[in-house]
Amino acid sequence: MDKFVIRGGNPLLGTIRVSGAKNSALPCMAAAILTEDEVTLENIPQVRDIETERKLLTSMGAEVELGYGRAQHRTTISCRVLSDPTAKYEIVKTMRASALVLGPLVARTGIARVSMPGGCAIGARPIDLHIKGLEQMGAAIAYEHGYVEARAERLKGAHILFDKITVTGTEDLLMAAVLAEGETILENAAREPEVTDLAALLTAMGAQIEGAGTSTIRVQGVEKLHGARHRINPDRIEAGTFLIAGAITGGDLCVTHCNPAHIAAVIEKLKECGVRIDTLGKDSIRVRSEGKLKTADISTEEYPGFPTDMQAQFMALVTQAEGVSQVRENIFENRFMHVQELVRMGANIRIDGRTATVRGKTPLSAAAVMCSDLRASASLVLAALVADGESILDRIYNIDRGYEHIEEKLRGVGAQIKRLGNVFSDRREPSTTVSA
Ligand code: UD1
């Protein structure tokens, strides 16, 4: 299994480019199910989860071309034939976002079978709200052999009020609604940029959607959708991770090809920590950290609040700030798995329920650490970049799920990081972990 070896101490200097957002690309790939025509998506990140989604779609009979070039990463998907509308256990267990095919499959083919995702590293993460919404749209739901099956000749528009804000739940039901008969209203919908990105693709395919990006989305169902070409948004979490990499190493980094508006909450907190941030034009951010880092408290919230997917990385940063910072996790019940590893590297962190109290500044010392999930892995990379000595990060398949060639990108700005093990295509996933 691959490992990273990271020698800390170098300030990161130069320019680093952000890839396309995997959390936008995954629902957009699922949206191709909704039409017999081809859907082409540009700015697809070269990460493990995208390979998994390709596997999922091809297992259903779709044709998926995936090409990674110097200038462009692109996929063209044809779901003209969908011979087996099933998301199998073997795939769902490694990527929970596979549940995103439930809505589009039942909308297009009248039947969907999706393996129930089990518990996972960062919390229970059920899909009850996806299922409840489909039921409201007239789908008959059955559970058998660990699978949920949804059937409907044609889904009907409905007024759906989410009990809880769910990102993939909103995306799944949005994809179901675009081919349903009549109007669907999604209330208390997620406002994440990934939902807006999906809505832009669906609109290009002929869907009628209003209000994406707000908490009320209105959809007028249409009979048929057609093919489209769409460019995926930049990855706001990768951009935020690089900003913290610049800040924690006392570097001077220009993070390019990103959308600063999508990470406003992260930028605010970095400024509170005394980090200098300058937005350059529409799509670049310069980060500089010259003096001492100051403490800041964060509390994760749905967009536009501070993202849960940046919590672990921010915690690594405040281990280097003078004083006490509090980090509260409100979205997932078990998302502090990086804490134990950060403590092994010398951090002083105490957990009390959903709040972690970080006392800094503690020098970090290199250690052999275990990457437990995608964003926890990113926080350990950040900690290792400032630790004294050579850290070894194990189980980095977790980071390969969502960060494109992170070691090459970081090496390009002066980090001492190398991969031990196989090349990307040979990376193997274990059967027990589930991606964020
Ligand atoms: C998505 C992101 C993930 C991010 C998360 C929160 C993708 C592929 N993943 O995950 O990176 O961390 O949003 O921003 O886009 N819930 C229910 N019932 C449901 C669905 C969700 O109770 O049917 C709960 C979850 O357990 C969790 C909360 O709602 O506590 C939010 O989860 P959700 O927004 O659905 O996360 P994901 O869409 O899985």
Boltz pocket constraint, residues with backbone or C-beta under 6 A from the ligand:
constraints:
  - pocket:
      binder: B
      contacts: [[A, 22], [A, 23], [A, 26], [A, 96], [A, 97], [A, 123], [A, 124], [A, 125], [A, 126], [A, 127], [A, 128], [A, 129], [A, 130], [A, 131], [A, 164], [A, 165], [A, 166], [A, 167], [A, 168], [A, 169], [A, 194], [A, 308], [A, 309], [A, 330], [A, 331], [A, 332], [A, 333], [A, 436]]
      max_distance: 6.0
